[in-house]
Amino acid sequence: MPKIIEPARDIDVVHETDVLVVGSGPGGLAAALAAARAGARTTLLDRNGCFGGNITQVGVEGFAWYRHEHTVDCEGIGIEFEQRAKAMGASMPEPQSLSEALDAEMFKWVADTLVEEAGIHPMLHRLGVAPILEGDAIRGVITESKAGREAVLAKRVIDATGDADIAARAGAPVRKTPKEQMLAASVMFSMSGVNKHRFIEAVKADPQTYADWGGNGEWDYETTGKEDAMFSPFLRKPFKKALEAGLIPKHLSTIAGTWGSVTDQGDLTYLNLVHMPAIDGTNPDDLTAGEIRGRREAIYAMEALRKFMPGCEGAKLRNFGMTIGIRDTRKIDALYNLTGEDVRGEARFDDAIGIFPEFIDGYGYLILPTTGRYWHVPYRALVPKRVQNLLVAGRSIGGDHVSHASARNMMCCAVTGQGAGVAAAVSIQRGESFAELDVAAVRAQLTRQGARIR
Ligand SMILES: Cc1cc2nc3c(=O)[nH]c(=O)nc-3n(C[C@H](O)[C@H](O)[C@H](O)COP(=O)(O)OP(=O)(O)OC[C@H]3O[C@@H](n4cnc5c(N)ncnc54)[C@H](O)[C@@H]3O)c2cc1C
């Protein structure tokens, strides 16, 4: 590939802070709130115009759809997201679980409110493009925006980009699943004008279960058996009929999946029906192709619903997600990398910064936490190798495929976020590096913040 040399240039330092959180999904938003509440001057930076990450930017509303009667759940900021959304009219009961489905649009306002209340310095519309390094220590991040390049300096940085963008560019070792094996990418969408009564009656007349997920690519899952007869808001039959009727091209037998909520006003939301393999979310050409292909497939899915799903006859597109949904990219090689055995074997760690139920969704597994089993989330899984002053929160913490299928869930991202935010504040207060941090002090502060650590 031909190359050019970019000339060196002076960059304005537009802002200085204690803790800089890059990326504001469930991981980053929780991290910023936790750091600010632990007394650190905190800045939350995102490339887009709203906080919330996949919740608000992709339209992922099922925040705790794993929760059932006997689930032992985490506590802390993730639960607060759900409760605050409910109190602010930004959620609805989720159809398959004891949880609230977030309203992706309203959650933008919930996130703004939480950020303002905590006194966090907001910086939207800035892409973090390069770490500022002194030796192996990160001192801030260079951003790119309508204002050009700017520098933001910080005592500690939390990479919550989902893709470990900052960690990777700072030279921390990361791994990526081969593209063909990555979890599929999805363009999410919602419809309006749905007749709720007719839709729900049709769902009740032919209730789908997790066993119905089987037999087709992305939705082919191994369960423990106890999940199989449970209700799932799953749709495949309308698309099968559309394939048979020639309404959907034959190669799109991948169209199937779940719906989230249907409102009294006729909005059918969180339509997770389009699944595209082999898209690397760190490659802009893959992202471009995925956005265009995903929208086309969503249009096919809508046509099938209008024709073959009662209640959808007069429905139309309400919105696509602001951006394609990416499930799986870089993971850091952390001081401790989680394993499938950890999440399936109720691992216990002395440096736990939170817990998460035995909920696994992805890489061929669907295991619901219906029995009270849970695993400890270790602090060391957030600490990258080789780079100082940097933690990672959210879906790019250290771990293998099966542990990712658990830790990637938004509630767990909030657990790692809260742990990272508190750890950053405590590390500044104690003058200790992340590698040598007194985790007992972090755990004590997390307990004060209402997190469950054992
Ligand atoms: C289609 C789809 C459906 C899903 N369904 C569910 C579900 O039902 N339940 C569930 O729990 N999980 C679900 N997930 C998984 C879950 O949404 C993610 O794993 C989770 O949101 C990851 O959280 P995060 O905080 O790590 O990152 P994200 O939510 O991805 O947030 C990252 C944030 O960082 C910003 N950002 C990225 N790079 C930069 C940069 N360089 N500079 C500045 N900002 C940057 C982004 O704009 C974004 O706001 C789903 C995922 C997808 C894609």
The ligand as a Tripos MOL2 file, in Angstrom:
@<TRIPOS>MOLECULE
LIG
   53    58     1     0     0
SMALL
NO_CHARGES

@<TRIPOS>ATOM
      1 C1        -27.0960   -6.0060   17.8340 C.3       1 LIG1
      2 C2        -26.6570   -6.2520   19.2370 C.ar      1 LIG1
      3 C3        -27.5530   -6.7930   20.1490 C.ar      1 LIG1
      4 C4        -27.1540   -6.9890   21.4550 C.ar      1 LIG1
      5 N1        -28.0660   -7.4480   22.3690 N.ar      1 LIG1
      6 C5        -27.7580   -7.4300   23.6820 C.ar      1 LIG1
      7 C6        -28.7480   -7.6630   24.6790 C.ar      1 LIG1
      8 O1        -29.9050   -7.9090   24.3700 O.2       1 LIG1
      9 N2        -28.3770   -7.5830   25.9830 N.ar      1 LIG1
     10 C7        -27.0950   -7.3010   26.3520 C.ar      1 LIG1
     11 O2        -26.8240   -7.2150   27.5440 O.2       1 LIG1
     12 N3        -26.1300   -7.0760   25.4260 N.ar      1 LIG1
     13 C8        -26.4440   -7.1180   24.1160 C.ar      1 LIG1
     14 N4        -25.4910   -6.8470   23.1750 N.ar      1 LIG1
     15 C9        -24.0900   -6.6270   23.6150 C.3       1 LIG1
     16 C10       -23.8730   -5.2610   24.2280 C.3       1 LIG1
     17 O3        -24.6870   -4.3010   23.6030 O.3       1 LIG1
     18 C11       -22.4150   -4.8190   24.1500 C.3       1 LIG1
     19 O4        -21.5380   -5.8830   24.4130 O.3       1 LIG1
     20 C12       -22.1720   -3.6990   25.1560 C.3       1 LIG1
     21 O5        -22.9780   -2.5860   24.8350 O.3       1 LIG1
     22 C13       -20.7320   -3.2870   25.1910 C.3       1 LIG1
     23 O6        -20.6310   -2.1940   26.0650 O.3       1 LIG1
     24 P1        -19.3520   -1.2750   26.0450 P.3       1 LIG1
     25 O7        -19.5740   -0.2110   27.0570 O.co2     1 LIG1
     26 O8        -18.1410   -2.1150   26.1510 O.co2     1 LIG1
     27 O9        -19.3030   -0.6660   24.5670 O.3       1 LIG1
     28 P2        -20.3790    0.0420   23.6540 P.3       1 LIG1
     29 O10       -21.7600   -0.1230   24.1600 O.co2     1 LIG1
     30 O11       -20.0620   -0.4430   22.2790 O.co2     1 LIG1
     31 O12       -19.9740    1.5730   23.7720 O.3       1 LIG1
     32 C14       -18.7460    2.0440   23.2600 C.3       1 LIG1
     33 C15       -18.8440    3.5620   23.1660 C.3       1 LIG1
     34 O13       -17.5810    4.0730   22.8080 O.3       1 LIG1
     35 C16       -17.7040    5.0180   21.7440 C.3       1 LIG1
     36 N5        -16.4370    4.9490   21.0140 N.ar      1 LIG1
     37 C17       -15.9280    3.8920   20.3640 C.ar      1 LIG1
     38 N6        -14.7110    4.1810   19.8890 N.ar      1 LIG1
     39 C18       -14.4340    5.4390   20.2650 C.ar      1 LIG1
     40 C19       -13.3070    6.2870   20.0940 C.ar      1 LIG1
     41 N7        -12.2040    5.8650   19.4680 N.pl3     1 LIG1
     42 N8        -13.3680    7.5460   20.5980 N.ar      1 LIG1
     43 C20       -14.4860    7.9800   21.2450 C.ar      1 LIG1
     44 N9        -15.5830    7.2060   21.4330 N.ar      1 LIG1
     45 C21       -15.5400    5.9450   20.9620 C.ar      1 LIG1
     46 C22       -18.9110    4.5480   20.9820 C.3       1 LIG1
     47 O14       -19.4820    5.6160   20.2430 O.3       1 LIG1
     48 C23       -19.8180    4.0610   22.1200 C.3       1 LIG1
     49 O15       -20.5850    5.1030   22.6730 O.3       1 LIG1
     50 C24       -25.8300   -6.6850   21.8490 C.ar      1 LIG1
     51 C25       -24.9320   -6.1690   20.9210 C.ar      1 LIG1
     52 C26       -25.3380   -5.9380   19.6310 C.ar      1 LIG1
     53 C27       -24.3790   -5.3420   18.6590 C.3       1 LIG1
@<TRIPOS>BOND
     1     1     2 1
     2     2     3 ar
     3     2    52 ar
     4     3     4 ar
     5     4     5 ar
     6     4    50 ar
     7     5     6 ar
     8     6     7 ar
     9     6    13 1
    10     7     8 2
    11     7     9 ar
    12     9    10 ar
    13    10    11 2
    14    10    12 ar
    15    12    13 ar
    16    13    14 ar
    17    14    15 1
    18    14    50 ar
    19    15    16 1
    20    16    17 1
    21    16    18 1
    22    18    19 1
    23    18    20 1
    24    20    21 1
    25    20    22 1
    26    22    23 1
    27    23    24 1
    28    24    25 2
    29    24    26 1
    30    24    27 1
    31    27    28 1
    32    28    29 2
    33    28    30 1
    34    28    31 1
    35    31    32 1
    36    32    33 1
    37    33    34 1
    38    33    48 1
    39    34    35 1
    40    35    36 1
    41    35    46 1
    42    36    37 ar
    43    36    45 ar
    44    37    38 ar
    45    38    39 ar
    46    39    40 ar
    47    39    45 ar
    48    40    41 1
    49    40    42 ar
    50    42    43 ar
    51    43    44 ar
    52    44    45 ar
    53    46    47 1
    54    46    48 1
    55    48    49 1
    56    50    51 ar
    57    51    52 ar
    58    52    53 1
@<TRIPOS>SUBSTRUCTURE
     1 LIG1         1 GROUP 0 **** ****
